[in-house]
């Protein structure tokens, strides 16, 4: 029986694994609307920006390997939005469906509450029903849908927007 996953703060040593998960989502899913893979320097900058803002970057550690990650960053770059963040959660393709996304999100929401974040925003490709259901189960509510605002793999994509008021 495998060991229970550990949700912990990411370290710079975790960035190659985070890069692999990110690039797999870029190459094979509509979860990330980028067409081009990124390099390690990109993920180092991404990590540094979040850490500089005091924002968490979490990983799901399964028997010493990073099996998923979650983080949040500024939603909009204006002072008035300082209590609102946009988050992301990604799970390695070999670990999906095992509840790691839920574990990561629960901890991320708790960190947001502790950090004085009032609202968490999630923007999800509208056909990603698994992610939408996960967010609904955690108390996120639908606040809108933008139609054909993105494109990937030669087709237009819709964006479902969800929010959670954390109580902070």
C-alpha positions as CSV (number, residue, x, y, z in Angstrom):
1,X,0.0,0.0,0.0
2,X,1.5,3.4,-1.0
3,X,2.2,6.0,1.6
4,X,-0.3,8.8,2.1
5,X,0.6,11.9,0.1
6,X,2.2,14.8,2.0
7,X,1.1,18.3,1.1
8,X,4.0,20.6,1.7
9,X,5.6,23.9,0.7
10,X,7.5,23.6,-2.6
11,X,11.2,24.2,-2.6
12,X,13.4,25.3,-5.5
13,X,14.4,21.6,-5.8
14,X,10.8,20.8,-6.8
15,X,10.8,23.1,-9.8
16,X,12.0,20.5,-12.4
17,X,9.0,18.3,-11.4
18,X,6.7,21.3,-11.4
19,X,8.1,22.2,-14.9
20,X,7.3,18.6,-16.1
21,X,3.7,18.8,-14.8
22,X,3.2,22.2,-16.3
23,X,4.6,21.3,-19.7
24,X,2.6,18.1,-19.9
25,X,-0.6,20.2,-19.3
26,X,0.5,22.7,-22.0
27,X,1.3,19.9,-24.5
28,X,-1.7,17.6,-23.8
29,X,-4.6,19.5,-22.2
30,X,-6.7,22.6,-22.5
31,X,-6.0,23.4,-18.8
32,X,-3.3,25.9,-19.8
33,X,-3.9,28.0,-22.9
34,X,-0.3,28.3,-23.9
35,X,1.0,26.7,-27.1
36,X,4.7,26.7,-26.2
37,X,6.5,24.8,-23.5
38,X,8.4,26.7,-20.9
39,X,11.9,26.2,-19.5
40,X,13.2,26.0,-16.0
41,X,14.1,29.7,-15.9
42,X,10.4,30.4,-16.5
43,X,9.4,28.3,-13.6
44,X,12.1,29.8,-11.4
45,X,10.7,33.3,-12.1
46,X,7.1,32.1,-11.5
47,X,8.2,30.7,-8.2
48,X,10.2,33.8,-7.2
49,X,7.3,36.1,-7.9
50,X,4.9,34.1,-5.6
51,X,7.5,33.8,-2.8
52,X,8.3,37.5,-3.0
53,X,4.6,38.3,-2.5
54,X,4.3,35.8,0.4
55,X,2.1,33.5,-1.6
56,X,2.2,29.7,-1.2
57,X,3.4,27.2,-3.7
58,X,2.4,23.8,-2.5
59,X,3.3,20.3,-3.8
60,X,1.7,16.9,-3.3
61,X,4.6,14.6,-2.4
62,X,3.9,10.9,-3.0
63,X,6.7,8.7,-1.8
64,X,9.3,11.4,-2.4
65,X,8.1,12.5,-5.9
66,X,6.1,15.6,-6.7
67,X,2.7,14.4,-8.0
68,X,1.0,17.7,-8.2
69,X,1.2,21.4,-7.3
70,X,-1.0,24.3,-6.4
71,X,-0.4,28.0,-6.0
72,X,-2.0,31.4,-6.3
73,X,-0.9,34.8,-7.5
74,X,-2.2,38.3,-8.0
75,X,-5.6,38.3,-9.8
76,X,-5.1,41.9,-11.1
77,X,-2.1,44.1,-10.6
78,X,-4.0,47.0,-8.9
79,X,-4.0,47.8,-5.2
80,X,-7.7,47.5,-4.9
81,X,-7.5,43.8,-5.8
82,X,-4.9,43.0,-3.2
83,X,-7.2,40.7,-1.2
84,X,-8.2,38.6,-4.3
85,X,-6.0,35.9,-5.9
86,X,-6.2,33.6,-8.9
87,X,-5.1,30.1,-8.2
88,X,-4.0,27.0,-10.2
89,X,-3.8,23.4,-9.4
90,X,-2.3,20.7,-11.6
91,X,-1.7,17.0,-11.0
92,X,0.7,14.7,-12.8
93,X,-1.0,12.6,-15.4
94,X,-0.1,9.4,-13.6
95,X,-1.7,10.6,-10.4
96,X,-5.0,12.1,-11.6
97,X,-8.3,10.8,-10.0
98,X,-6.7,10.0,-6.7
99,X,-7.8,13.0,-4.7
100,X,-4.5,15.0,-4.8
101,X,-6.2,18.0,-6.4
102,X,-8.6,18.1,-3.5
103,X,-5.9,17.8,-0.9
104,X,-3.9,20.6,-2.6
105,X,-6.9,22.9,-2.9
106,X,-8.0,22.4,0.7
107,X,-4.5,23.4,1.9
108,X,-4.4,26.3,-0.5
109,X,-7.7,27.6,0.7
110,X,-6.6,27.4,4.3
111,X,-3.4,29.3,3.4
112,X,-5.5,32.0,1.7
113,X,-7.6,32.4,4.8
114,X,-4.5,32.6,7.0
115,X,-3.0,35.1,4.6
116,X,-6.0,37.5,4.7
117,X,-7.1,36.6,1.1
118,X,-10.8,37.4,0.8
119,X,-11.6,35.9,-2.6
120,X,-10.0,33.1,-4.6
121,X,-10.8,33.1,-8.3
122,X,-10.5,30.1,-10.5
123,X,-10.8,30.3,-14.3
124,X,-11.4,26.9,-15.8
125,X,-11.8,25.7,-19.4
126,X,-15.5,25.2,-19.6
127,X,-15.3,21.5,-20.7
128,X,-13.0,20.6,-17.8
129,X,-15.9,19.1,-15.8
130,X,-13.6,17.3,-13.3
131,X,-12.0,20.6,-12.2
132,X,-15.4,22.4,-12.1
133,X,-16.9,19.7,-9.9
134,X,-13.8,19.8,-7.6
135,X,-14.2,23.5,-7.2
136,X,-18.0,23.2,-6.6
137,X,-17.3,20.6,-3.9
138,X,-15.0,23.0,-2.1
139,X,-17.6,25.8,-2.1
140,X,-16.6,27.7,-5.2
141,X,-19.6,29.2,-7.0
142,X,-20.0,30.0,-10.7
143,X,-19.8,33.7,-11.4
144,X,-19.6,33.7,-15.2
145,X,-18.7,32.2,-18.5
146,X,-16.8,33.8,-21.3
147,X,-17.4,32.2,-24.7
148,X,-14.7,31.7,-27.3
149,X,-12.1,33.8,-25.5
150,X,-9.2,31.4,-26.1
151,X,-8.0,29.0,-28.6
152,X,-5.9,25.8,-28.5
153,X,-5.6,22.7,-30.6
154,X,-7.4,24.5,-33.5
155,X,-10.6,25.2,-31.6
156,X,-12.2,28.0,-29.7
157,X,-12.5,27.6,-25.9
158,X,-14.9,28.9,-23.3
159,X,-13.8,30.0,-19.8
160,X,-15.8,29.2,-16.7
161,X,-15.1,31.6,-13.8
162,X,-15.6,30.6,-10.2
163,X,-15.0,32.2,-6.9
164,X,-14.7,31.4,-3.2
165,X,-15.1,33.9,-0.4
166,X,-12.7,32.5,2.1
167,X,-14.1,34.2,5.2
168,X,-10.8,36.1,5.8
